[in-house]
Amino acid sequence: MYSYQDILNRVKGEAKIPIQVEDLHHEVKILKREVAENKQRLIYLENAFQAFQESQVLKENSETSTNDFERKTAGKTLLIEESDNINSISKVHNQKWMSKIVFKVKDFQFEALALIDSGADQNIIQEGLVPSKYFEKTKESLSGAGGNPLNIQFKLSKKPLVQSKIQNFQKQLEKEVCSKLPNGFWDRKKHMVTLPYEDEFKEAQIPTKAQPIQMNKDLVKVCKDEIMDLLNKGLISPSKSPWSCSAFYVNNQVEKERGVLRLVINYKPLNKVLKWIRYPIPNRQDLLKRITLAKVFSKFDMKSGFWQIQIHPADRYKTTFNVPFGQFQWNVMPFGLKNAPSEFQKIMNDIFNQYQEFTIVYIDDVLVFSNTVDQHFKHLRVFLNVIKSNGLVVSQPKIKLCQTKIRFLGYEINQGIIKPIQRSLEFVDKFPDVIQDKTQLHRFLGCVNYIGDFIRDLRSICLPLYDRLKKNPKPWTYEHTRAVQSIKYLAKSIPCLSLVDEQAKLIIDTDASDIGYGGILKQELNGKISIIDTDASDIGDLINKEFLVRTDSKASKFIFEKDVKNLILKKIFARWQTILSCFDFKIEPIKGSENSLADYLSREHLLKTTSSALNPQPNGTASWPATAIEPAATTAKQSKQ
């Protein structure tokens, strides 16, 4: 504590004039400020020491090398993704410069140190928390909220640097590989295909000469504008070909959302006589297995992909189409030719096959994936050079750079977890229980295909509906209505599935009942178990791999110990041993209480049958358009029971 006498003695020797009361008051203010600053400095040192101790504890407990902040007291800035549920943050321990956050979701828990963002235009950070290699000298001066000047020695620009790299690369992409024209970079490289006929077809057999489809005044204007645009871009040319397929406009749901009509050409007559190019389109599940460990994604779409392929001049006349005011042929691959997807996939595979370790190509979509941000930028630079050297054009509006969560192939992918895009689920639920016509049923089954990997036995559930697509279909019955209702119900409870990790231990939990069998394929990695599939018949991921089979049937453990030589009565064991001999697995007996999910799946069919038998089923008959009915024979059988 200071007294007025201490203050007087302190300044008396320096004063040249008599000391006034105002001078003493001024000196007191200075001393009080010094005391406050000393107290603040003491608190700062205590917090810094406590933070250092906590970081040392985290360093000792760390089991992985991924969390650089926890391994080093001078760690890098840690980015924490936002949680979908704020309740998953169970504890927050505040420090002056950071917060230790404990995330807890059910039985899963982890801790992380988070730097505090005050929301101000500029933030300050303790010097020891960031490696000095990221420091930049600065003369910038800052003041705190109380107006006191802050001692700023260095400027830290690491985080903005990442964002600026993304922005700079985006600009480079737009400048070098983006264009309003799909043929904008043909001066770099051209890709050309031919349109060969089937061997037995002779053009002397008179090609199709379709009549133009009539359009109203407004459609004719739209058509003239589009044809003129295609002519100016060099995509089509006037034609006098003996071939001529009809063109018309459609305005389906997709077109309504875009607000633009779509010109469609009926190439069915031409497709009948063109030779098939049966180049395979990749299986989506096989592609997704390659991105299990990926953390960063970038997605690209080739602009009007098919239009980037030239048709050989000798074959262009075959693509001729007509409109009310003229006849034109394509210089590029048009939409609607049966070989267009295969031809484009082949060209893209020839370009990107040598980069499969970080790229996935599905027709005109390209996904670049990496484990780290730094690695991702290296991959992106390779991608840019490949696209540029091959004369391809990327669609600028569809570029997605450096994403941790991405939509691709109809799935939402995030940290090794996949689930259907929510829009697909919503579309399924919007359909009525009684499908009115074949076109509507086609759309329903098309939406269902996007969620097929997440619903067990979906194909068998849909069989009655596929029968309705055949010629002369049977009347709509309650069986069809029940199939639609079952699909819509299952779509509301779809699980999230994990991608197969090559380093994980594979486990099958399986069970069987008198009417069926069931099982789930799981993987265990770093003590965490996740579900890969609930379809016990899908064994593609188990070939040439070790795995564990867990079941509550103790007898199954001895299946390979049966001596089946010369025992006709035990030929079933011989058949089982032969089938299973190509797999590398061990059997582990477990309690029935630990196998509840597999047990449910083995009886799922019985539960569905029992549930449907308890539901009232209406009678009647129907054809297109359909109404829900149940055949009289089925009803009579139930009443007899």
N, C-alpha and C positions, 0 to 999 in steps of 0.2 A: 504494500500500500504506500502511496505517496502522500506526503503532507505538504501544506502550503509552505512550511519552513524549509523542507527539502527543496522544493521548487525555487524558493527565494534564494537559498544558498547556491543553487546550481547556476542561476543566471546573474547573480549579483556581481561576480567578478568580471563578466563579459559586458555588462551594461555600461554605456557612456553617459546615459541620462538616468534620472531617477525612475525606478520601476513603478509602473502603473498597474492598477487592478486588471485592466483589460489585457495587459501583457501576460499576467498570471493565468487568466481564463484561456487565452490562446494556447499557452504552453500546456495547460491541463488537457485541452482537446487533442493536442499532438500525442501526449503520453497515453491517453485513453485509446487512441487509434493504434498505438504501438502494442498496447496490452491485447487488444482484440486480434491483431494480426498474429501475435505470438500464440494466443490460444488456438487460433485457426490452424496455425502451422503445426502445433502439437497434435491436434485432431488428425490432421493430414498424415503425419508421421505414424500415428497409431494405426490408422486405417491401412496405410501402405504396408506396414509390418504385418498386420493381420492378413491382408490379401496375399502377401508373400508366403506366409505360413500355409494358407489354404491351397495355394498353387503347388507348394511342395508336397502336400498330402495327396493332391490329385495326381501329381507326377509319379508318386510311389505306387498309387493304386491303378494307374493306367495299364491296360492290357493290350491296347492296340497302338499302332503308329499313326492313325489317321487324325487324331485330335492334337494338332501341333500346339494349340494354346495350352492344353493341360500338360503336355510333356515338357514345355519350356516356360520359364517364368516370363521370358520376353517373347511371347507367342504372337501369332498372327491374329488378325481380326477374325472372330468366329461368327459365322452367319447361321442363324437359327430359323428354320422354317416356321411359319405361323401354323398353329394347331387348329384343326376344325372345331375342337371343343375346348373352351377355355378351362374347363374343369380338369383337364389333363395336366395343368400346371399346379402341383400340389404345394410347393414351397418356393418362396423367393427371399433370399438373404441379401439385403442391400448393403453395398459398400460405397465408398465415395466415388470410385471410378468404374465400378462394375457391379453386376448382380449374379449371384449363384442361383440358378434355377433348377429345381428338381421336377422333371416330367414323370408322371406316373399314370399309366393307362392299364387298368386291370392288374395283371401280374408283371407287367413290363415297366421298368423304371430306369432312368439314367439322369445324370447331372451334367450341367454345362455352365460355363461362365459366359455371361453376355455383357457386352459393353453397352453403356447407357446412352441413348439418343435423346437429348433434351428437347428436340424439335426446333432448336435454334438454327439459324443459317450456318453457323460454324460451331463445332464442338472442340473441346480440349480433352486431352488424354494424358495420363501419367507417362512419363518418358520411358520407364522400364518395361511397360507392357508391350511394346512393339520393337522388333529388331531395328537397330540403327541403320541397316542398309536401305530402309524405306524412308529415311529422313531426307528432307530438302531444306537447305538454309533459307531463311526468310527474314525480312525486315518488317513484316506486318505486325501491327500493334493492336491488341484487343483489351477490352475492359470487361469486368464481371458485372453481374446484375446490380451490385452496389456502387458501381462507378469506379472501383479500384482498378488500376492498370494491372494486367497479367504479364508475367514474364514468359513470353513466347520465344523459344530458341530455335524450333524447327517446324517445318510444315510436313504433314503426312498426307500423301495423295494416292495411297495404294488402292483404296476402295473406288474412288472416282476413276482411277486408271483402268479398272476392269470394265466399267460402264463405257468409258470413252473408247476402249478397244472394240467393244461390240458396235458402237455407233460408227466408228471408222471403217470397220469391216463391212457393215451394212452399206455404207456409201460406196465402198469399193465394189461390192457386188452389183449395186444398182448401175454403176458406171461401166463395168466390164462385161457382165453377163445378163443384164436385164434389158429388154427392148419391148416396144409396143408391137413389134412384128415377130411372129414365130420364126420367120425366115431371115431375121435381122442380121445373123452372123454366118450366112452361107459362104461368105468370102473366106472364112477360116477353114471350114470343112463341111462337106455335104454328105448326107446319108440317102441312099437311093435303093428302092425295091422294085421288083417286077410283079406282074399280076398274071401268072401262067394259068391257062385253062386246064381242066381235067383232060387226060389223055384221049378219052373217047369223044370229046366234044369237038365239033367242027363248026367254025363260024359261018359256013355256008348254010347251016341249019336255020338261018334267019334269027338274029338277036332280037331281044325284046324292044319294042318301040312303044312306050307307054304314052298315053294322052296326058296333057297337063291337067293338074287338078285346079278347078276354078277357085278363085279368091275374090273376096269383096274388095271394094275400093280402098279401104284402109289397109288391108293386108297386102294388096298390090303395091301400095306406096312403101310399106315396110320392106317388102321383098326387093323392090328396086333399089332402095338405099343399101340393103345388105349385099346385093349382087354387085353394085358399084364399088362398095368398100372392098369386097374380095378381089375384084378386078384390079383395083388400084394397088393392092398389096401384092399382086402377082400370084395369088393362090389359085385362081381359076382362069380359064380362057374361053372365048367363044368356040363352039364346036359344031361340026357337021357330021358327027358320028352316026353310024347305023344303030348304035346302042342309045337308049334313052330311058332312064328311070324317072319316076314321078317324085316331085318334091312337095312338101306341105309343111305347115306350121303346127306346133303343139304348144299347149299352155297348161301343163300339169302343175302340181304343187311346187316343184322346184323352180319352174319358170315364173310362177306367181310371186314367189319369195324374192327372186332376182328382179322382177319387173320387166323381163325381156322375153319375148317369144323365141322359140328355138326352131330353126329350119331342119327338117328331117327328110332324108332321101330314102326311098324304099328300094334298097339294093338286093332284095330277095331274089329276083330273076338272075342277077349277075352272080350272087353268092352260090347259086345252085351249080354253076359251071366252072367256078374258080377252084383250082387245086388247093387242098388244105395245106397250110403250113402249121404243123402241129408242134410248135415250139412250146414247152411247158410254162405255164404261169406258176410262180412259186407258191408253195403252201404257206399260209399265214403263220401257222403254229411253228413251222420250221424256222421261219424268219425271226420270230419273237424269241426263240431260244438263244439267239446270238447276243441279246442285249441284257442278259441277266445282271451283269455287274455294272452296267452303264449308269452314270449319275447325271450326265449333261447331254442334251439332245439339241439338234438343229434339224429343221424339216424344210424341204424345198419341193416345189412343184414345177414341172416343165411346162412352160406356157403353151397351151393348145398343143399338147405333146405330139399327136399324130400329124399335125400340120408342119412339124419340123422335119418330116421325112418326105423326100421327093419321090414321085413315081417316074419310072423310066419313060422318056418321051414316047417310046413305041407302044406303051400300054395305057397312056392317058385317055385315049378315046373311049376305053371301056367304062370309065367312071362318069360318062355323060349323064346329065340330069336335065329336066326341062321345067320351066315355070311358064306362066301364061304369056310372057313377052319374049321368050327366047330359050336357047339351049346352050349349056356350058359344060366344060369338062374340068376335072381337077388336075392341077400341077403337083399337088401334095396328097398325102394319104387322107382320104375323107373318113369321117365317122360313119360307121354302118357297114363297112367291109369286114367280112368275117375274120380275115387274117390280120387286121390292124393291131389288136392287142399283142398277138404273138410276135409280129414283126418288130414292134416297138420294144417289147421286153427283150428280144434277142439283141437289138442294137445297144440297149442300156446295159445288158449283162456283159457284152463284149467290151464295153468301156470300163465298167466298174468291178468286174470279177477279181481283178488283182488287188482291190482295196476292200475286200469283204470283212477284214478285221475291224473296220470302223464305219462301213456303209451298208445300208440295206436298200435295195431297189425293188419297187413293186410297180411295174408299168411306168407311169410318169411321176411317181412319188419317190423321193430319195430322202432317207433318214441318215444323218451323220451322228454317231454316238461315241462317247468317250467316258473315261473314269474320272478325269479331273478337268478343270477349266483350262489349265495351261496346255494339257494334251489336246484338248478340244480345238484350241486355236491352231495348233499344228495340223490337225486333221482338216479343219476348214480351209486352210491355205492350200492343201493338196486338192481338196474338192474344187476349189475355185480354179486352179490350174487345169484340172481335168475337164471341167465344163467349158472353159475358155478354149482349150486346144481342140475340142471336138465340135465347136461351133453350135453348142446347145444354148437355148434361151431359158432363163429362170423367170417364173412369174413373180414380179416384185411384191404385189399385195399379199402373197401367201408365204413369204419368208418368215420363219420362226427361228430366232437365233438364241443359243445358250439357254435352253429351257430345262428345268428340273422335272417338269411334268408336261407330257406331250400327248396329243391325240394322233394315233396312227393305226391304219388298217382297221378302223372301227372300234378301237380300244383306247382307253385312257391308261397311260403307262407312267408309273411313278415309283422309283426306287425298287424295281424288281417285282412290283405288284401290278396286275392288270385287272381291269373291270370294263364292262361295256360302257359306251358313251351314254349318258343319261337320256339323250334325245331318242336313241333306239328303243329304250324301255318305254318312254312316253308314247312313241308311235304305236307300239304293240298294244298298249292299254286303250288307245283311242278307237280301235276297231270294235264293231258290234259283236255280240256273241254269235249272231247268225250272219254269216257273210253273204252279201246280196248277189254278187256275180263273180265270174271267173277273174276278171281284171282286179277286183278288190281282193280276192283270195290270193292272187299272185303277189300283190303288194304286201299282204299280211305275212305270207311265208318268206318273202324277201327280207322283211324286218326281223323275223324270227331267226334267220340265218346268222345275224350279227351277234346273237346271244346263245348260239348253239353250243359253244364250248363251255358254257356255265350251267347248262341244264342237262341232267342225266337222262339218257334214253329219249332225247327230244325227237329223234328220227322216228321212233316207234309211235310216239304220241301224235306225230303229224301225219302218219300213214293214211288215216281216213280222209284227211284234207287233201293229200296229194291224189288220192283216188278221184276226187271231185274235179281234178284238172284233166282227166282223160276224156276221150270221146264218149258220148252217151253216158254221162255219169248217173249213178243211182241217186234217188231222191235224198235230200238233206234229212238227216235223222238226228235224234238226240245224241248219238255217238259223236257226230261232228261238232255239235254245240258244246258237248262236254270237253272235247279236245281243245277248242278255242278257249274255253274257260280255264282249263288246266294250265295252258301255256301262259295266259295272262296272270294267273295266280303265281306261277313259278317265277315269272319275270319280276315280280315285286320283291322276291326274297333271294335274289341272285348273290352268291358270295363273291368276295374278292379272291382271286387265285394268284399264286406266286409263279414266277417263271422258274424253270429248272436251272439250278446252279450246279455246275460241273463239280464243284468242290463239296457239295452237300451229301449227306448220308440219306439214301432213299429208303423209305419205310412204307410197307403196305399193311394197312389194317383191314382184315377181311373176315367175313362171316357168311354162312349159308343156312338156309331154311329148307323146308320141304318144297317150296314153290320157286325158289330163286336164290341168287347169291348177290352179295354186294361188297363193296370195298372202296377205300379211299387211298390215293397215293399222296404221301407227305414227304417232306424233306427236313432234315435237321442240320442246322449250321450255326456254330457258335452258341449252342445251347437253346436256340430258338427253333420251334417247329411251325411249319406253314403248310397249307394244303395246296397241292398242285392240280389234282384232278379227283373227281368223284365218280368217274366211269371206270369200273373194274375191268372192262373189256379192252381198254386202251393200254397196250403194253409196249408201245413203241419206245418209251423212254427207259425201258428196263433192259433192252438188248445190249449185251456186252458190258453190263455194269453189275457191280455188287449191290445187293439190297437185302433188307430184312423183312420177313413176313411175320406179322403178329396176328395170332388168332386164338380164340378161346377153345379150340378143338385140340385137346392134348394128343389125340391119336394121330393127327396129321404130322407130328414130329417124326413118326416112324415110317413114313410112306416110302422112303428109299431103303429101308431095312427089310422090306418084304422080299422073300425069296420066291420069285415067280417062275422059276424053271419048271417046265413040264406040269404046271398047275393050270389047267384050263379054267377052273373056277375063279382063278385070280387074274384073268387076262385084263381086267379093268385096271389093276395096279400096274401091269406091264405097260399099258397104254399111257397111264399117267406119268410113269417114270420116263417114258420116251419123250413125251411132250415137254416135261419140266427139265430134262437133262441139258437143254441148250441155255438154261438160265443159271446164273451164279447167285445163289441166295441161301440164307439160313432161316430156320423157323424158330420163333420164340413164342411159347405158350403164354397167354395172359388171362386175367380174370374176365368173366363176362361183363362185369360192371365197367371195365376199362375199354370195352369194345362196343359202346352203345351206338355210335354213328354207323359203323359197318353193319351192326345188327338191324338197325332201322332200314338201311338201304336194301338188305336182303329180304325184307318184308314189305317194302314200299308198294309193290304191285298189289299185294293182298289188301293193304290199307286203302289204296285207291279204289279197288273193286268193291270192298265193303262199303266205303263211303258213297260210291255211285249207286249201289243197290238200295241204300236208304233214302236216296233222293227221289222225289216223284218225277215220273217221266211222261210228258204229254204225248198224245196220239195224233195221227194225221198223215198227210202225204205232202210232198213238195218237189219241185224241180226249180230251174232257174227262172225267176228269183226264188230264193229259198225261204222256207219257214221251218222252225224247229219241230220235228216229229220223232216218234219212236215206232218202229214197225210193230204191227199187231201181234206177230208171232212172239216177239220178245215179251210183250206185255202179258200175253196169255200164259207164257211159261212162268212168269213171275207170280201170277195169280194162282196158278196151279200149285206152286210151291207153298 
